[in-house]
Amino acid sequence: MIRFAIRLSLAGGREAATRLVVIAAAVALGVGMLLTTLAGMNAVDAQNQRYAWLNTAVAPASADPSAEPMWWLVREDYFHGRSIGRVEVAATGPDAPVPPGIPELPGPGQFYVSPALGELLRATPAAELGDRFPGRDVGTIGREALPSPDSLLIVIGRTPADLEQLGARKVTQIMTTSPSVCSRGCYVGINHDGMALVLSIVAAALLFPVLIFIGTATRLAATRREQRFAAMRLIGATPRQISLISAVESTLAAVAGTLAGFGLFLAARPGIAAIPFTGEPFFTSDLSLTAVDVLAVALGIPLGAVVASWLALRRVQISPLGVARRVTPKPPRAWRLIPLVAGLVELAYFVGRRPHTTNGQLTAYLSGFLLILVGLVLAGPWLTMAGARVLAGRASRPAALIAGRRLADNPRAGFRSVSGLIVALFVTSVATGIITTYVANRGEPRTDSVAATSLSLSFPHEDGPAPTADQIPAGLATIPGVRSVTLVRANPVDTPPPLKVNGTESPAYRWWWPGVITCAELDRLAVFGSCPAGARVVAVADDLIGERAWDLTNDSYVWAAADLDPAQVERQPIRSVVVNTTSRAAFEQARTMLINAFPAMRFPNSIAEWESDSARLMIQFQQLANVIMLASLPIAGCSLAVSVAGGLSDRKRPFSMLRLTGVQLRTLRGVVALETVVPLLLVAAVAIGMGFLAAHLFLRAQLGYTLLAPDGSFYLMVAGGLAVSLAIVASTLPLLRRITGPETARNE
């Protein structure tokens, strides 16, 4: 019987071969995406493990009594907005621990660099970058110590006396615990749980359209296939034999698709590794699969296909006449809207009632989003029926009338082929709405804004005595491209007023800043804000940016007046130095000069660099959302095309009869097109609308922001994706002429 089933599948004619190829292609897509998701999670783990040694400052004491301590200091530097990990070490003996990736600890005056930083040093003038690293290059850091091929890392050798003065710590072993499971205060690494959550959402949004595609493909020519199996039952085949034949057919397609899916994953792996969704790209080898992953996918997918096939043919297995006993399905009821409305009500309830804890916020918002998503899938058939009835009620042409009546008669079938779009478009719309609004309010400043062109170095009193004006490098002002060098003095009121903890800030707290500056100097600078009327001295932030870092939509700022005489300002200690530049070269040269002048202080940076990490992460999430949309819409188009082709195959006799009675071919094409376009556009409009509404409610509840409209690229992507989907569907319409000729009616 198995040989008969294999022969039936492989030599059953063009229809059987087409069905086999389509199902295998759908399974290959699903397997490829599933393997990519599993490999992505493994890659996050692998990358996080290579961050471990950078947390050596919190490593426990070595159990080996012979281990000699090493001085250890890690700091973050920047160059053109990119983060540089700067590790400074000093051995106290020959048995001091050695970090991975280098053969031995560098001595004073030596350093090891990562390949990416080495290239940067060779391509950049020393005054902008190389001069801030003391010593000479003695080697390259190996990839076992690099979180990413693009990582900028340097290990600098110092003397113990130098590092002790810089505030380094003594350690006796290198940290090997992954930041994901580190319980000792690790501060360098990836939030694994957060990334796993994001990847899970992305995987679900990508896999759902693929599963719909697979389900649609398995139903290709379902009517004719069921009729064939029912005929076998009538001539004596047992239900077990029918199940076996069906299982063999499905297993053949699933095995072929699974093998192709593995090949697809291996071919796409280098390109996927270059996507920096953790902030850094991966090594290709990081995207690996465990034996459990391979076995689970290789065995689980074919097994799932067998189960799905058995479920699809359960009517034939029960009775050979089951296929003939078709009845019009019951119309969907309005109760399907309840989960959708409940999700919206839940999100709206938390506007002005934000939970105080992180876990409470996650529970409140995620459950609301999930409820809306499930509600959209449930409400889809009812919405399709409502749209179809409107179409039929207002139809002025036969094609619209027939299409509307057919959709209204069985809206579940009409919605099924486009339901994969619900998840993709909803997730994408929510992500785009939230990210667009967040970045506009708190993202990276414009490259030409003062927050991006000014560099600041602070001298808080807790870090020691403030420098004198003579200690500030005089060469700063002479660097070509430096517009101004400003010294901010310490506010004599060095203790801020109490901060209320009930969620609101007192006006006095918001007006207090740790620095002061004269209004004459502020007016001369022109770009750092202004004084209120009548004021001669104002309180300012260290970087002269202040609250504008959280409100980038407003370039002007008025500082609060300080009760201080201008003559007293010059007598106050220096609180910070702010350098405003007109070029990136001047910016980096000024930074190098300040680092060398004050090596024990926190390295100078700009607000743009400080904000860039979170903004970059949000933009990467936006890119993932774009990937979801760009991948889902063509997949949905393929699903629609298969559904249309299958529907034409199943209805070729009725359509042939209609043509014999005089119905024109263009009318039949109009019927097929409307049956496809109406659910597709309806689903797209509802999913995007619900996504933006849910994003607005979340932003109002969590951040107090009003949703901002996405830029034109979002609408272009949606329109382009829908156009591609419709073009794929249109490619099936020429089949209509060929399969609905008079010979079809005669032969049937």
N, C-alpha and C positions, 0 to 999 in steps of 0.2 A: 504493500500500500504506500510505503514511503517513496519507493521508486516511481510509482504511478503519480504521486503528488508532485515529485520533482519534475517529472516529464510534463505534467499539466501546467506547472508554473513556467518552465523554460521554453516549452514548445506549444504553448497555448495560443499562439497567434500574436498579432501586433498589439492587441488590447492588453493581453497579459504581460507582454514585455514592457509596454509603456507604464503599466501600473507598478511593475517591479522596479523600474528605474526611478519613477517619481518617489515611491516610498523609500528607496535606498538613499536618494538625494536628501529627502527630508530628515531621515535618521542621521545621515552624515553631518548635516548642519547642527542638529541637536547634540550629537556626540562631540563634535568639535567645540561647541560652546561650553558644554559641560566639562570637558577636559581642560579647556582654557580657564574656567573658573577654579577648578581644583588646583591646577598648576599655579594660578595666581595666588591662592591662599598659601601654598607651599613656598612660593617666592617671597611673600611677605615675611614668613617665618625665617627663611634663609637670610634675607637682608637684615632682619632684626638681630639675628644671631651675630652678624658681623659688626653690629653697633656695640656689642657687649663690652669690648675692651676699652672703649672710650669712657665707660663708667668706672674705670679703675679707682677713681678717687673715693668711691664708697665700698671698695672691695674689703672683705673681712681679712683679718690677719692670717698669714700663711701658717699651716700646721707644721711646716718644716722649720725646725729651729735654726737650721744653717742658712736659711734665706736671709740675704742682706737687703735692707730697705733701699728704696729709690725715691727721689723727690719727683713729684708728679703734679703737673698743672695743665688744665685744659681750658682754653678760651675760644670764643667765636669771633672771627674777623669777617670782613666783607670785602668784596671787590666787584664793582659794577653790579651790585645787588645780589651777587652770589655769595653764599656762606662758605667760609674757609674754616675748617677745624684745625686749630693750632695747639699741638701737644708739646709741652716743654718738659724735659726729663733731665735728671742728673743721678748717676750711679754713686753709691757710697762704698761699693766694693765689687769684686769680680763676679760674685754670685747674685747680683741684683737681677730681678725678673726682666725679661725682654718682651715687649709687645709683639703680637703676630705681624708678619709681613716684612720684618727687617731682621738681618742676621745678628745684630748686636746693637746695644745702645749707642747712639751717637755721642761723641765726646764734645766738650766745649768748642764752639766754633764750627760744628758740623750739623747737617740736617739731612733727613730723608724726605722725599716728596712723592705724592701720588702722581701717576702718569699725567692726569689732566692738569694738575697744578704745575708740573714740570713744563708742559707745553706752554702754559700761560706765562710762566716766568721768562721763558725764552722769547716770547712774542711781545712782551710788555716792557716799556722803559723802566729801568731800575728805580727811578725816583718815584714812580707810581705804585710799584708793588715789591720788587726784589729788595729794596733797601730796608724794608720793615722786618726782614728775617735775618738775624745775625748769623754769620758763618758761611760755609760753602756746601754745595750739594755733594753728598758722598754716595747716594744710591736712590733706588726707587722702592716705594712701599709696594709689597706684593698684594695680589688681588684678594688673598685670604683675609686681609685687614680692611678691605674697601667695601663699604656698603653698596657702592654703585660704581660702574666704570667711569662715571663723570664726577666722582667725589673729589673735592679739593681738600687734601689733608697734608699736613706737614708735621714731622717729629723733629724737634730742635733740641740739640744737646746744650746743656748749661752747666755751670758750676753749682754745687750745692749751696754755696753762699748766695749766689744770685737768686736761685729759686726760693730759698727761705725768705729772702727780702721781698719777693713778689707774692708771698702768701701761699706757696705750694704746700702740698701735704706729703707725708711719708707713707709709702705703701710697700707691702712685702710680696704681693702677688698680683697678677693681671686678672681683672674681672672676666669671667667666662659665662656668667648667667645672662640669659637673654633678657632684654628689657621687658618682654611680655610677662615674665614671671619673677622679675626682680622685686624684692620687698625691702631693699635697703636704700631707697631714695634715688634710683637711677633717673637721670634727667635727659639722657641722649638716647633716642630710639623712636620707634613707631608705636602709636596706640593700636596694638594688634586687634583688640576687641572692636574698636571703632572701624578699622579697615575691614575686618571680617563682616561687620554689619553692612558697610557700603557695598562690598563685593557681593554679598548675599542679595541685596536689593537689585544691583545691576544684573546679577545672574537670573534672578526671578523675572525681571523685566525683559531680558533677552530670551530666556527659555520659554516663556509663556507663548509668544507668537510661534516659536518653533514647534512646541507641542501641539498647538492648534493646526499648524501646517502638517504635522505627522498625522494627526487625527483626520484632517481633510483628505490627505493622500490615501489613507487606508480605506476611506469611503469612496474612492474613485471607482466609478462604474459599480457602485454597491448594489444597485437594483438588479443589474444583469448577473452579477455574481451570486446574489441571493437566489435569483431564479434558477441559476445553474445548479446550485447546491440543493435547492428544493426538488429539482427534477431528479437528481441523484437519489434523494430520499424516496421519491415516488417509485423508482425502479428497484428499490431494495437496500440502498446504502443505510447503514446504521448511524445513529448520532455520533458514536465514537469515531467511525471512519470519516465522517464529515469534519469532525473536530481535528482529526489528524491531518487531513488534507489542508485545512485552513491553517493549522499550526505550521506545517511545512512551508506553505507559501509565505507566511509572515516571517518565519525564521530565516528563510533565504534572503528576503529583502533586508531584514534587520541585521543579519551578519554582514552582508555586503555593505550596508550603510555604516555599520560600526567600524569595519576595516577602513572604509574611506574616511570616516571621521577621525580616526587616529592619524591617517596620512595628512588630512587637512590641518590638524593641530600641529603636527611636526613641521609642515610647510610654513605655517603662520607664526610659529614660535619666535623667530628673530624679530619680526615686526612688532609682536605683542610686547616683547621685552623692552622695546624702546619707548613704550608708553609710560611716562613718569607719574602714575597715579598715586604713589606714595611721596612724591616730591623729587624722586631720583629714579632714573631708569634701572632696569634689572640687568644682571648678567643673563645671557641666554640659558646657561646651565641652571640658573635658579628656578626656571619654569620647568620643574621636573615633576614626575608622578611617582607615587609610592606603589609598591606591589598591590596594596589593598585598593588603591584608586583604579589601577589597571584592571584587576580582577572584577571589581564591582561594576565598572562600566562595560567590560567585555562580556560579562555574563548577565548583568542586570538588564541591559537594553534588549537583547533578543528575548529574554524571559518576559519582559514587559510587553513586547510585541505579541508574543503568544497569548498572553492573558487578554490583551486588547482585542485580538482577533476572535478569541472565544466569546468575549462579551458582545462583540459586534454581530455574531452569528447565532446568538442564543435563541432567536425566534425560529430560525431554520432547524435548530437542534430539537426544539420542542415539538414542532409539527411541520411536515412538508407543505402543508397548506397555509402556514403562518404568513408567508410572504404575500399571499393573495388577500389575506384578511386585513387590509389596510383601512384605517379610519382616519378622518380628519382630526388632528391633535387638538386638545383643548387649548383655547387661547390663554396666554399668560394673564395673571391677575395683577391688580394695582398694588397688592401688598409687597410686591418686589421692590417698590420704591422706599419701603420703610428703612432698611439698613442705610441707604444713601442719605436720606434725610436725617437719620439718627447720627451719622458721622458728622454731618455739617453742624447739627445742633451741639454736639459735643465740643467741637472746636470753637464754636461761637460762645459757648458757656465760659470758656477759660479766658476770654478777652476781659482784661481787668481783674482776673482771678488767677494769675499765674501761680502754679505750685512753687513752693519755696525750695524744694530739694531737686537735685538733678534726676534722681530716680522717679520722682513724682512727675517731672516734666516729660521724661521719656515715655512713661506710661500713658500720660494724658494725650500727648500729641501722636505718638505712634499708633495707639489704639484707634484714635480718630481717623488718621490717614488710612489704616487698614480697613476700617469699617466703610469708609467711602469707596475704597477700591473694590471690596467685595460687593458693595451695593451697586456699583456701576456694572459689574459682570452680571449680577442678578437682574438688574433693571433693564439690561440691554434688549432682551426679547420684547418686553412691554413697550419700550421706546420705539423699537423697530415697527411693532404693530401700529403704534399711534401714528408714526410717520407714514406708514403705508396706507393707512385709512385716509389720512389727509390727502395723499397723492391720488388715491382712487376717487375720493370725493370731488376733487377739483380737476380731474382728468378731462381733457377735451379731445384727446386722441386715443385710438385703440391701444397703442403700445403702453401708454401710461396707465390706462384702465386695467389691462391684463396684468401688468407688473405689480400695480398696487394691490389688486385682488389676490395674486399669488403670494405676495409677501405677507399680507394680512392673514391669509389662510394658514401659513406656517412660518411665523416670524422667528422661531428658534433656529430653523435651518438657515434663514437669511442672515441672522446675527452671528451664527457659529463661525462662519468663515472670516469674519472681521473682528471677532472678539479679542484676538491677540493684540489688536491695536489699543484696546482699552488700557492695558497695563502700561504699554510703552508710552503712549501719549500722556497719560495721567502722570506717571513718574517724571517724564521729561518736563511737563508743564510746571509741576510743583518745584522741581529742582531749578528750572530756569527762572521762575518767578522769584524764588527765595534768593538765589545767588545774585541775580541782577539787582535786586533791592539792597542786599547786604553790601555788595561791592560798591554800589553808588554811595552808600552812607559811610562804610567803614573799610573800604578796600584800599588798594595801593593808590597813593596820590598820583596826579598827572606828572609826567616826567619834567614838565616845565614849571611845576608849582614850587613854591618856596619850601614845602615839606620834602621835596625830592632834591633840591639844589643846595640846601644848607646842611652843614655838618656840625655836630655839637659834641663837646667833651665836658662832662660834669665833674665837679670836685666836691662831693657831699662831705660834710664835716665829719661824718662817721668813718670816712676813709683816710683821715689824717689832716694835717694842716694844709690850708689852701696855698697854691703857689702865688708868688708875687708877679706883678706885671712884667718884670724883667725876665722871668722864667718862661714866659710865653714866647715861642720862637718868633723872632722878628722877621724871619724870611717868609712867614705866612702871607703877609700883605704884598710881598713882591712876586708871588707866584702868578704867572700870566693866567688870567681867567678868574682870579679871586676878586670878587666884587667888594666884599667888606669883611673885616675881622672885628667882632664885637665881644667885649668882656661884660658879662652879666654879674652883678654884685649880689652878695647874699642879703636876703631880707632880714632886717634886724628882728622882726617878729618871726623867730625860728620855730615856733610851735603852732601848727595849724589848729583852728578851732575844732571842737568835738564834731565828729560825724555822726549824724543820726542813723540808727540801724533799722528804722522802720520802712526803709525803701525810698525815702526822700532825703535829699541833701539840703542842709541849711544854706541860705544865701551867703552867709559869712564864710562857710567852708569853700564854696565854689569860687569866691573872690580871692581866696588866699593862694599865693604862689611863692615858691622858695627864693625867687630872685627879684631884684629891683633894677630899674633902668630909668634914666631921665627922659623926659618927653622930648627934649631937644635931640638926644641921640636917637630916639625911636623915630622921630620925624625925619632925621637924616637918612635912616635905613630905608624907610618908606614901604618895605614889603613885609614887615613883621607885625603889622597892626597899628593901632593909633591909641591916643590918650583921650579920656573923656574931657569935656569942656572944663577949663579952669585948672586941670591937674598939671603938676610939674614933675611928679615922679609916679611911676606905676609899678605894681607887682606883676612879675612875668614868670613864665615857666623857664626851666633851664635851657630848653632848645628854642625858645621864643615862638613855639608853635602852639603848645597848650591844647585846648579843647578842639582846635581845628582838626586834630588827628582823628577825632570821632565824628566830625561833621565836615566832610570834604566838599560838600555842595556849596559852602560859603567861604569865599576867599578873604573876606574882611573880618577883622576882629578888634574889639575895643577892650583894652585891659582895664582892670579896676585901679583906681587911684590909691597910692600909698601915702601914709601920713609921714612924710620924710622930706627934709630940705635937700635940694640938688647938691649942695656942697657936701652933705653927709654921705652921698652915694659913693663918691670916690674913696672914702675912708673905709668902706665896708670890704671884707675879704672877697676875693674872686669866687664866684659860684660856678661859672662855666665860661667856656669860650665857644662862640658860634661863628662859623666861617661860611659865608655865602659865596657861591661860585657860579660861573656861567658855562662851564664845560666839565665833562666827566674826567678829563685828564687833570684839570686843576683840583677837582674834588678828591681824586685818589692821591695826588701829590700832597695835598694838605693833610689827608689822613695819615699818610706815611710819616710826615713830619711830626704830627702830634703823637703818634704811637712811639716814635723814637725819643721824643722829648719827655713823655710820661709813660714809661713801659709798665709801671705798676698799677696804672688806672684801668678801668674798664674801657675797652677800645671804642673810639668815637664812631658814631653811625648817624644815619638820618632817619627821620620818621618813616620815609618811604621804605627803607630797608627793614625797619622794625615791623612795619605793617605787611611787608611783602610776603612773609611766610604764610600768614593766614589767607591773604588774598590769593597767593599762588595755589594754595590748597583748594580754595573755593573755585578758582578758574579750572583746576583739574577736574573737580567734580562736574563742572559745567561741560567739560570735554567728554566726560563719561556719559553725561546725559545726551550729548549730541551723538555719541556712538550708539546709544540705545535707539535713538530716533532713526539714524541713518541705516542701522541694521534691521530695525523692526519693520519699517515701512516696505522695503522691497520683499522681505519675507512674507509680510501680509499680502503683498501683491501676488507673490507666487501662490500663496494659499488661496487667494481669490481666483487666480487663473485655473488652478487645479479644480476648485469647486465649480467654476463655470464650465470647464471641459467635461467634468463628470456629470454635471446637470444636463449638458447638451447630449451626452451619450445616453443618459437615462431617458431623455424626452425626445429623442430623434423621431420616434414614430408619431407622437402627437403633433410635433412641428411639421412633419412631412404631410400629415393629413390636412393641417391648416394651409399649407402651401397649395395642396391639391384643390382646396376649396376657394382659392383665390387670394389668400393673404400674401401680401408682398414680402419679399425677403427683408427689406429695410424695416418693416414693422416688427418682424421677429427679432431683428438685431436691436431695435429699440427696446423691446421687452427685456432681453437679456442684459442690455446695458443699464437700464433703470433698476432692475433687480439687484445689480451690483453697486451702482453708484449711490443709491439712496441709503443703504445701511452704512456704506463706507463714510460718506460725508456726515451722516448723522452721528455716527460713533465718534468721528474726529472732533466735531463741534462740541459734543457733550463732554468728552474726555478732557479737552483743552479748557473748556469753561469751568468744569469742576476742579481741574488742577489749579487754575489761577485763583478760584474762590477759596480753595483750601489753603493755598499759599498765603493769601491775604489774611485769612483768619489766624494762621499761625504767626505771621509777622506782627499783627496787632497784639496778639496775646503774649508773645515771648519778648519782642524787642520794641514794640510801640511804633513800628514803621508802617507806612502805607505802601501797598504794592505798587511798584513802578513797572510800566510796560516794558517788555523785553525789546531789544533793538531789532532792526529789520531782518537780521540774519536768521533769527528764530522763525519768523513767518516765511522767509524764503525757503528754509529747510523743510518746513511742514508742507508748503506748496509744492516744492520739488519732489518730496517723497510721495505725496499723493499723486502727483502727475506720473511718476514712475510706476506706481501701483496701477493706475488706470491704463497706462500704456501696456503694461504686462497683460492686463485683462483684455484690452482691445486686440492684442495679438491672437487671442483665441477665437475672435468672432468670424474670421474666414472659414473656420471649421463648419459654421452653420450651413453654408451653401453646399458643402460636400456631403454632409451627413443627413441632410433633409431633402434629398432628391426623391423623385417619384419611385425609384427602385427600392428605396428603403421601405416604403409602405407596402409595395408589392411583395418584397421578400419576407417581410414580417408576417 
